């Protein structure tokens, strides 16, 4: 994460080979890390919002990753503590760090930014709950319609 935060903003400007190399290294590290853990809500909900809302996968991922960071605040304290320390911002909530990065990159941070309406998102609740993975592998459980709505509500505001 530290490599992403340090190098992603540099790629938008006069890209140096070093920034690009560090970004690719960060991508490789996270790709390898993803192979050893099951994906949770944000990853699988992208597979609902993308096709049902006509939203690009990468844009939906930004919004849902931020919502999941908020959803997990306080539930994964040791993991967020380690991550914030590695980033060099130990006193700031992880979701705030992530929000700042997404804003600096000009990426969407809310469902509004994706151009979705509440009606569209409401229509996605049933398919999401029927998806075999949306409700699995979440440190903070998302099992019911109320849980899913509460998690998605965090995606309506930055």
Secondary structure, 3 states (H helix, E strand, C coil): CHHHHHHHHHHCCCCCHHHHHHHHHHHHHHHHHHCCCCCCHHHHHHHHHHHHHCCCHHHHHHHHHHHHHHHHCCCCHHHHHHHHHHHCCCCCCHHHHHHHHHHHCCCCCCCCCCCCCHHHHHHHHHHHHHCCCCCCCCCCCCCCHHHHHHHHHCCCCC
